[in-house]
Amino acid sequence: MDCVITIEIGTGAIRVAAFDLNGTVIGSSKGSYPTFHAKPNFSEQDPEQIFITMLYVLKNFLNEKVHPKKYNVACICFSSAMHSVLPIDKNGVPLGNAMVWSDNRAKKEADDLKHSILGKSLYKATGTPIHAMSPLNKIIWLKTNDKNRFSSTQKFLSIKTYIIQQLTGEYVVDYSVASATGMLNIHTLKWEEEALQHAGIQTGALADVVSVFYSPKKLKKEFQTSLGLHDKVKLIIGSSDGCMATLGSGVWGDGKATVTIEESGAVRVAGKEILEDETQRLFNYVLTEHDYVSGGPTNNAGSVFEWYAKQFGDFKKAFDLEDCMENLINDASKVAPGSEGLIFLPYLQGERAPIWNANARGVYFGLNIKHEQQHFIRATIEGILYAFYSIGKSLEEHRCFKSLSANGSFSAYPLWAQMMADIFNKPVHTQQGSGSDSVAVGSFLLSATALGIYKDLDEAAATVNLPDQFFPQIQNHNVYMKHHAIYERLTEKLLDEFEAIAELQQEN
C-alpha cells in the first residue's frame, strides 16, 4: 500500500508523519533542537543540527512505522517555518548559524526602511510587512554589521532550501517561503529587483523560485540507501508551515479563519485576492499562482507559556514540561475570566502583528495584594489570546469570518479553545488530542493533489473535518472585551517606554 510522508521543519522541532492515500494517519514522530540567543535580539539555530535531527527522526520513523508494515513511500512533502536566513559559501558550507524568524537584530534596518518611500513600495510588491523578522532586513543587517560574512556569502538560503539541497543537490525555494522573505514580488512571482538592490545582492544569491508542487531531483544515493527508499520516491517541495496549517484546517474560502497556536502563532484567511492594508499590518503569502494566505503573526504564543512554566512551574519530574503546563492550566481554570483585574502584555520577544514593534516588552499590570499564582497563570493565557484577538480585529477590517479553526499544540487544551471562542465571540473548531496535526494534514492534501487524488486544493480542503466545537459564552466575552480594551490602551501608552528600555539595553 502506498503512503505519503510529511516532514515539517518547525521552529523548535522536526515533525514527521505518514498517511495512507485515504488520508488516515499511520503514525508520527518528533525530534527537537534548541534556539541559541548569544546576545539580546539574537535567535539562531545550527543548520547541521537540524539536518541531522531530520535524518535521525525520519530514519527511525521509517524503520518503526513504515517499512515493517510494507508501506511503499509514494512521496515526501516538506514544510517549514518562515523568515530564516542561512548564508553559505561557494562550496555550500554554512557560514555560521541560521537566523530564524524571532531574530530581532535588524530592528534599525527595518525601522529605517519602513518609514521610507521604498518601504511602502516594497510592502505593496511583496506582501511582507517591514520588520526585523524578514530575510530582507536580516541580509541588510549582515551587509552593515558583519561585512566579512556578507562578502563571503555565495547564497542566502532558508533552512528548508538548505535541507533540500543537502538531500538532492538542488537550490530551490517555494512560492510560499519565498513570499515571506520581503524580496519576492507576489504579483509576478519573481524576485523583486528593488528589494535586491536595497539588500546589495543579485538574483544569483538566492535560490530558484518554484511552485509548491515542484518536485526536486531524486534523493542522493546515500540517502536512498540509508533511509531504505527506492529511487522513484517523489519529493515535493511543499510550502510554509503557516500556509499548510491553513489548508490542513479546511480554511479555504469565505467566512472562515484559522488560528495557529504553536511556539509562535497567527490568524489567517485564504482567498483568491490579496488584502490591501494601508497600515502594513497584514501579510499576504502565496500558496499557488491563484491562492493567497493572508493574516498576521504573533511572536508570543506557546513559547511564552512555556517560559512561564519553566520559570514558575512545579516540576515533579525533571524536564517534564508538558505535565507541568497541564497542571498550570488546571490551576488557571479555577480563576474567573479577567483574572480579577490582572492583565498581561505578552511581548517577551517583541511583537509582530498588529503593532510590528520589535522593542515591545512583557508587562503584568493591575497587580494587587489578593492576586495569587493561579491569577498570573490565567492572565498569561488571556494576554496571549488577546494578542490573537487584536490580529483578528485587524483582519476583519478586510474580510469577515464567522468561525475559527484552531490548530497547534496549545489549541488541543480545552481551556485554551474555550477561552478563544469566548474572546472572539465565535465558534471554534478543533480536533482535540491532535492539535498539532494541521501542518501535516495540509502537506498530505497538497501531496494528494499532486498525485491526482484531488483535482485541486479546493476539493482537498473540503475533505477536512474538525469534529470538536467550542461555542462562545456571551457573559465571558463581555468581561474579556473590557479587559482587552485596557490591554490595547496599555500597549499604546507604553510605546515610548518600550523604546526607552530597549535603548538602555543597547547601552549595556
N, C-alpha and C positions, 0 to 999 in steps of 0.2 A: 504494500500500500504506500502511495506517495504521501509526503508531508512537506510542510513549509517551516523553515527555521527563521525566527526573527531575532535580531541582535540589536539591542538598544545600548548605545554608548552614552550613559547618563552622566549627570554632574558628579555623583559620588559612587556609581556602581555600573557594572556591566550586567544587563539582564538578558538572558537567553530563554526563548520559549519555542515550542513546537506545536503545530496544528495539523490535523489531518485536513483533507481537502473539503470537508464539510464544515470546517471552522471549529471543530471540537479540540479543546486544549489537550495535548498529550502530556505535557509537563513543562516545568520552568525551573530556572536556576539563576543564581545571582552571585556576583563577586565584587567586593568593594575595594576602593583605593582612596587615598587621602588627597585633600587640597592643602597646599602649603601657603602660609602667609608670612613671608620673610620680613615684610615691612608693612606698615599701615597702608591700606588700599591695594596691596598685592594679593592676588589669588592665582596660584599656579598649580599645574599638575604635570607629572612626569609622563610623557607620551609612551616611553618604553614600558613603564609600569602598567599603563592602561592596555597596551597591546598584549603584553604577557598575560595579564589578567583575563583578557578576552579569550586568548587561546586556551588557557587553563580551564576556564569555565565551559567554553564550547566543547573541548575535547572530553571532559568528564561527563558533560550532559549527553553528548552523542553516545558515549560508551555505556552510560547507565540507563538512558531513557529511549534512545532511538535505535541504535544498532541491535540490541538484544531482542527487540520486537520486530525486527526485519523490515523497518520502515525504509523506504527509499527517499532520500532527500531530493526533492524536485528543485527547490530554490532556497536561497538565503537572502533575506532582505534586511537592510541596515536602517537604523535611525540614530539620531544623536542630538545632544544639546547644541544650542546655537552659540554664536559670538566668540568662539575660540580662535586664537591666533598662535600658530607654531611656525617660527622661522626655521628653515632648513638650508644647508649649504649646497654647493654644486654637486656633492656626492649623495644628497638626500639625507644627510645626517642632521638630526635636530640640533639647533643652536640654543641649548638650554631648555627650560620647561615651556609648556604651552600656557599662555594667558587665557583664562577662562572667563565666562560671562560676568562673574561677580568681581572681576578685577577693575578697580576704580582709579588706577593711577593716571589715566588720561583725562582727569576732570577738567584741567585747564584747557587742554586742546579742544575738548568737546564744548566747553563754555564759549571759547572764542569763536568756534565755527557756528554754534547755534545762533549767536547774535549777529551773524553776518548775512549779507545778501546771498552768498554762496550756500550757506546752511539751509536757508529756506528753499532754494532751488534744489538742493540735493534731497531734502525730505520729500518733495513732490516727485522727484525722479525715482528714488529708491524705496520709499515707503518705510524707511527705518528712522525712528526718532534719533536726534543728535544727542548722544550720551556716551559716557566713558565705556559702556559695555561694547560698543560697536567695534569690529575689527578695523574699520577705517581710522578711528581715533587711536586705537592701540598702535597701529602702524605709524601714525604721525608721532606718537609719543616715542617710539623706538628711534625714529629718524632724528628727533630732537635731543633725546636723553641717553641713548645707547647707540652712538654712531658707529662704533666698531661692529656691533651685532647687526645693525641695519645694513651696513655696506657689505658684510659677509653673506648676507641672505640671498639665496638664489630664488626661493619661492616662499610665500606666506600661505600656510595651509590651515584648514580646520583640522581638528583631531580626527574626524571621520575620514577626511581625504587622506590623511597620513596612514590610517589603518588600512584603507582600501589599497593604497599604493603599496604598502608592505605585503599585502596578500596577492596583489595582481601585477604590480609594476606600473600602474596607470594613475595619473594625476587628474582626478575629476571631482567636481562638486555639483550637487544637485541644485535645481532652481530654488528650493526652499531654504537650504542652508546658505546659499549664495545671496538670497534676497534679504538675509538678516545681517549681512556684512556692512551695509551702508554704501556698497560700491557697485551693486547690480541695478541697472535700470529695469524696473519691473514692467515697464511698458514695451521695451524692445527685447528684454531677456538677454541683454549683453552688458558687459562691464561698462560702467558709466565713466566716460573719459574725464569729465571734470573732477570726479572723485579720485581717480588715479593720479591726475596731475597734482591735486592737493596733497596726496599721500607721498608723492615723489617716486612713483613706481609706474611700470608699464604692464600691459596685459600679460606678458610672459611671466611676470612674478606671481601670477595667480593660476589656479587650476582651471581646466576647461569646464565650462558650464554645460550641464546636460539635463535632460528630463529626469524626473523622479522614477520613471520606468526604465531608465537606461541600464543595460547590462554591461558591467565592466568585463575585462578579459577574464579568462578562466583562472581559478586558483593556481598558484605556483605548485609545481610537482611536489615539493617538500611538504606543503600543507595538505595536499590531497592525501599523501601517504600518512602523515601524522594524524590527520583527523578521520581517516578511513572513508574518504569521499571520492566518488568517481569524477572523471573529467567532464561529465555532462551536467554537473550541478550548475544551475543558472544563478548567477549573482545579480541582485537588483540593488541599485544604489540607494533607493528609498528617499526618505525625507527627514525633516527635523522632527524632534520628539513632540513639539507643540502641534504641528500640523497632523502628525499621526494620531495624537491623542484626540484631536477634534474629529477626525474621520472615524476613529475607533469608538467614539461616544455616540455616533449616529447623528452628530450635529451637522447637517448638510441641507441648507435651505433656510427659509424664513421662519421666524418665531422661536428659534432655539439658540441657546448659548451653552458653552461648556466652561466649567471651572476645573482647572487642574491644581491640585494641592500636593506637591512633592516638596523637595528641598526649597525650590522657588515655586512660583505659581503664575497663573494667568487666567484671564477671562477672554474667551474668543467666540467669534461667529464665523461662519463660512458663507461665501456667496460668489456671484459672478462679477461683482463690481468692486472697485477699490473705494474705500471710505476716505473722503477728503476731510481732514481735520486741520483747520487753520492754526490751531494752537499746538500742533505737533505732539499730541498726547498718545496717539494710537499708532500701532504698526500695521502694515499691510504686507504679508508674506505670500509668496507664490507657492502653490502646490502643483498645479498644472497650468498650461497656457491660458486656461479659461476659469480657473478656480483659485480664489484668494481666501486666506485665513487672516482675519483682522481682529485686533483687540489690544490689550495692554498687559504687560507683565509686572509682577512684583518680585523684588529680591527676597522678601521676608515672609516666607511661608513656613513649611515644616522645619527648615533649618533653625528658625527662631525658637520653635517649641522644643526642638532637640537641645538647643543651647540652654533653655530654661531647665530642662530635665537634668542635663549634665551638671549644671551649677547648683541646683537646689533640690533635685530629686533624691529619694531614698533608695539606694541600690542594695537590694537584699542579696543579689548575686553580682559578682564582678562583671562589668561590661554588659549587664542585662538591661540595655536601654529600652527595648520595646516593652518589657514588663513594667519598668519604671514609668514610662509615658502612660500606659494604661491605668496605672494607679493614680497618677496625677489627674487624668481625665475623669476618673470616677470621683475624685475629690471635687473637681470643678462642677460636676453635675449637681452637687449639693447646694450650690450658690445660685441665687435668683439672677435672671438676666439683668445686666447693668452693673454687676459686681459691687453693688452698694456704692456707686459713685466713683469707683477706681477705673481709670481709663489708661490704656497703654498705647503709645505710638511705637510700632514695631520696627522702626527703621535702623536695625542693627548693622545693616550692610548698605547704608544709603538707600535710595529708593528710585525705582523707575516710574512706571505709570501710577497715577496720572501726574505726579509732581515733578518727575525727572530731575531729582536733586541728589547727586552723589554725596553731598555733605550732610544729608538728613541723619538724625541720631535717634536712638531709642529713649523713651521717656515714660515713666509711671507718674500719673497726675491724679490728684484728688485723694491722696493717702490720708487716712485718719487713724486714730488710736484703736478703732474697732476692727480694722482690717487684719485678716489672718492669711496664712499661706494659700488657702483654698480660693480666697478672693484674687490673689495675684495670678493663680493658675487660670481662673476663669477670665480675668481681664486680659491675660496674654492671648488666649484663644480669640476673644472678642476683638482685640486690636488687630490681629492677623486677618480676621474675616472682614473687619471694617475696611481694611486696605483693598480687599477684593471688591467690596461694595462700591467704593469710590471709583474703581476702574469700571465697574458695571454701569454706574451712572453716566460716566463719560461716553461709554459705548452706546448707551440708549439714546443719546442725542442724535445718533446717526442711524441706528437700526434697533427696532423694538424686539424684545424677546419675551415670551410668556412662561418659559420654563428653563431649568438648568439641568444639564447632565454633568454630574460631578465624577471626577476620576483622580487618581493619585492615591498614594498610601494613606493620607490623612482623611480623605473622604470616606474611607472604609470604617471610620469611627462613627457610630450612630449619633453621638452628641454633636460632632462637627457638622454632619449633614443636616441635622435638625436646626442647629443654630444658623446655618447658611440659609435654609428655607425661611426662617423667621426674619433674618436681616434683610434678605432680598424681597420678602413677601411674595415668593414664587415657589411652586413645587420643584423639588429637587429629585432627580432620578439617579440612582446609583446601582451598583451590583456589590452588595456588602460581602466582605471576605475576599474580594479580588479587585480592590480599588485601584491597584497599580497596573492593571492589565490593558488599559485602553491604548497605550502606545503599541503594544504587541498586537492587539486586535487590529489597529489601523494598518500596521505593517502587513498583517495577513491579508486584509481586504485589498491593499494595494497589490500584493503579490498575486492574489486570486484573480484580480482584474487583468494583470499582465499575463496570466496563464490562460485567460479566456473563460474563466468560470463565471465572471460577471461581465456584462457588456461595457459598463463604465462605473465610475466611482459613485454616481448617484444610486445606481442599483445596489452596489455593495453596501453603502451606508444604510440603506433602507432595511437591511437584514439585522441591524443591531437592536438588541433588546436589553434594556436595563430594568429589571423587574422590581427593584426596591424603590419605594416612593416615600418622600417626607413632605408633608404639607405644612404651610406656614400657619402659625398661631398669631392672630392679629394683635392680641394684647402684648405679646413679646415683641412683635415688630414695632409697636408704638414706643415701647421702652428703648429699644435699640436705636430708633431714629433720633430720639432726644440726645442720647449719648454720642451717636455718630456726628451730630451737628457740632458738639463740643470738640470731638476728635478732629474734625476738619478745621475748625477755628484755631485750635491749638497748633496744628501743622502750619497754618498760615502765619500765626503770630510769632512762631519760633524760627522762622526762616533766617532772620538776622543772627539769632543766637547759634543756629547750626553753622553759619558761615564763620562766626567768631571762634567757636570751639575747634573748627577744622583748621583755622589759621594758627591757633595755639599748638595744635598737634604738629603742624608743619615746622613751627619754630623749634619744637623739641626734637 
